[in-house]
Amino acid sequence: MCTLIFGMDVLGPGTLVVAANRDEVPSRASEPPQLLSARPHVVGGRDLVSGGTWLAIRDGRAVVALLNRREAVAPPPAAVRRALRSRGLLALDTAMAAPGAPPDGFVEGARAAALRSLAEHRYAPCTLVCLSADGGWLISHDGGEHPVTIAATPRWHVITHANLDDPTERRTRRLLGLLQDFHPESDLAAEARLLDLLGLHTEPGGAAGTTRSVVGDAPAVCVHEGPMVTVSSSLFTRTRDRARYLHLEGRPCSVEPQDLSRLLDAPHAREVV
């Protein structure tokens, strides 16, 4: 996944909004969101190459998301890279974690599980994100032995393949500018705006096959060209009244969202199993 937008408390205290584009090699086989585990209750897409996931929802309340991180130095030799464990399995380990003690519960248990997995295995650089309506964190892993953890704070945030809210990353800067004065009145209003942002392109003529454009040289959020292109999108909102889960299998500029909120219901998931 290469673009993650999230807002904590932007719909009022104790709320969460998450929107993400998955940018991937188009030939990499995967399956759309499904029940990954009944106990604990985990829903998300499945990578058919490694068996991991890029975004998972735990108990209909918390989101675990994985973003590849730009290599700080030259990539390691192919033999070394083949020995690395899939980063999607790190995300799955985290989503399956046992809850910690109250009041932090799953969020703290997930952090402990993520750090344990990072200590036990070798991974390519990545950023792992865990968010709930009650709090969250991000772990930046540069491939070394000292991952950095920061707490998520209440407001809009954006992360791509660099640091959280990184002003030097043009896609991040573009999205933060568009979100600066956005105060949604409802989860539906937030979803509509975020769907538009996930489908943004470059200026006219900047990307082949685009159907929407914006003036300026801001980079595309919906990527059509290159080795990694946008292959799907997901949105999750959690308010005091309900949770909603939307998924777009394909580019967000050209496909309609599917409402997969039923997958968040644990009794329904047990029936499926």
Solvent accessible surface area in square Angstrom, and as a share of the most:
residue,aa,sasa,rsa
1,M,13,0.06
2,C,16,0.10
3,T,0,0.00
4,L,0,0.00
5,I,0,0.00
6,F,0,0.00
7,G,0,0.00
8,M,9,0.04
9,D,54,0.28
10,V,31,0.18
11,L,35,0.17
12,G,26,0.25
13,P,99,0.62
14,G,25,0.24
15,T,4,0.02
16,L,0,0.00
17,V,0,0.00
18,V,2,0.01
19,A,0,0.00
20,A,1,0.01
21,N,0,0.00
22,R,13,0.05
23,D,5,0.02
24,E,29,0.13
25,V,63,0.36
26,P,87,0.55
27,S,101,0.65
28,R,85,0.31
29,A,50,0.39
30,S,36,0.23
31,E,64,0.29
32,P,64,0.40
33,P,15,0.09
34,Q,51,0.23
35,L,32,0.16
36,L,28,0.14
37,S,17,0.11
38,A,28,0.22
39,R,194,0.71
40,P,37,0.24
41,H,9,0.04
42,V,0,0.00
43,V,1,0.00
44,G,0,0.00
45,G,1,0.01
46,R,68,0.25
47,D,9,0.04
48,L,91,0.45
49,V,94,0.54
50,S,36,0.23
51,G,23,0.23
52,G,1,0.01
53,T,2,0.01
54,W,20,0.07
55,L,6,0.03
56,A,0,0.00
57,I,1,0.00
58,R,11,0.04
59,D,66,0.34
60,G,3,0.03
61,R,110,0.40
62,A,4,0.03
63,V,1,0.01
64,V,0,0.00
65,A,1,0.00
66,L,11,0.05
67,L,0,0.00
68,N,41,0.21
69,R,48,0.17
70,R,142,0.52
71,E,52,0.23
72,A,88,0.68
73,V,119,0.68
74,A,82,0.64
75,P,88,0.55
76,P,46,0.29
77,P,93,0.58
78,A,66,0.51
79,A,64,0.50
80,V,50,0.29
81,R,87,0.32
82,R,183,0.67
83,A,75,0.58
84,L,33,0.16
85,R,65,0.24
86,S,30,0.19
87,R,51,0.19
88,G,10,0.09
89,L,42,0.21
90,L,0,0.00
91,A,0,0.00
92,L,35,0.18
93,D,46,0.24
94,T,0,0.00
95,A,0,0.00
96,M,77,0.34
97,A,7,0.05
98,A,80,0.62
99,P,83,0.52
100,G,27,0.26
101,A,77,0.60
102,P,120,0.75
103,P,134,0.84
104,D,83,0.43
105,G,18,0.17
106,F,27,0.11
107,V,23,0.13
108,E,58,0.26
109,G,9,0.09
110,A,0,0.00
111,R,75,0.27
112,A,45,0.35
113,A,8,0.07
114,A,0,0.00
115,L,54,0.27
116,R,134,0.49
117,S,7,0.05
118,L,15,0.08
119,A,90,0.70
120,E,115,0.52
121,H,72,0.32
122,R,152,0.55
123,Y,5,0.02
124,A,6,0.04
125,P,11,0.07
126,C,1,0.00
127,T,2,0.01
128,L,1,0.01
129,V,0,0.00
130,C,0,0.00
131,L,1,0.01
132,S,10,0.06
133,A,14,0.11
134,D,120,0.62
135,G,18,0.17
136,G,11,0.11
137,W,10,0.03
138,L,2,0.01
139,I,1,0.00
140,S,27,0.18
141,H,7,0.03
142,D,89,0.46
143,G,42,0.41
144,G,38,0.37
145,E,153,0.69
146,H,154,0.69
147,P,39,0.25
148,V,89,0.51
149,T,52,0.30
150,I,75,0.38
151,A,74,0.57
152,A,12,0.09
153,T,62,0.36
154,P,86,0.54
155,R,128,0.47
156,W,23,0.08
157,H,3,0.01
158,V,0,0.00
159,I,2,0.01
160,T,0,0.00
161,H,40,0.18
162,A,12,0.09
163,N,76,0.39
164,L,36,0.18
165,D,25,0.13
166,D,17,0.09
167,P,94,0.59
168,T,111,0.64
169,E,18,0.08
170,R,115,0.42
171,R,27,0.10
172,T,0,0.00
173,R,119,0.43
174,R,30,0.11
175,L,0,0.00
176,L,43,0.21
177,G,47,0.46
178,L,73,0.36
179,L,1,0.01
180,Q,139,0.62
181,D,119,0.62
182,F,38,0.16
183,H,147,0.65
184,P,15,0.09
185,E,171,0.77
186,S,47,0.30
187,D,11,0.06
188,L,92,0.46
189,A,41,0.32
190,A,0,0.00
191,E,8,0.04
192,A,59,0.46
193,R,76,0.28
194,L,0,0.00
195,L,35,0.18
196,D,66,0.34
197,L,1,0.00
198,L,0,0.00
199,G,0,0.00
200,L,22,0.11
201,H,1,0.00
202,T,25,0.15
203,E,73,0.33
204,P,97,0.61
205,G,83,0.80
206,G,46,0.45
207,A,18,0.14
208,A,67,0.52
209,G,65,0.63
210,T,42,0.24
211,T,102,0.60
212,R,90,0.33
213,S,59,0.38
214,V,42,0.24
215,V,146,0.84
216,G,31,0.30
217,D,108,0.56
218,A,25,0.19
219,P,25,0.16
220,A,16,0.13
221,V,0,0.00
222,C,1,0.00
223,V,28,0.16
224,H,23,0.10
225,E,99,0.44
226,G,52,0.50
227,P,116,0.73
228,M,59,0.26
229,V,13,0.07
230,T,2,0.01
231,V,37,0.21
232,S,4,0.03
233,S,2,0.01
234,S,8,0.05
235,L,3,0.01
236,F,3,0.01
237,T,2,0.01
238,R,54,0.20
239,T,24,0.14
240,R,185,0.67
241,D,136,0.70
242,R,109,0.40
243,A,23,0.18
244,R,43,0.16
245,Y,1,0.00
246,L,10,0.05
247,H,1,0.01
248,L,2,0.01
249,E,90,0.40
250,G,20,0.19
251,R,82,0.30
252,P,8,0.05
253,C,18,0.11
254,S,81,0.52
255,V,51,0.29
256,E,147,0.66
257,P,48,0.30
258,Q,98,0.44
259,D,77,0.40
260,L,22,0.11
261,S,28,0.18
262,R,139,0.51
263,L,17,0.08
264,L,19,0.09
265,D,69,0.36
266,A,34,0.26
267,P,68,0.43
268,H,51,0.23
269,A,3,0.02
270,R,116,0.42
271,E,139,0.62
272,V,94,0.54
273,V,123,0.71
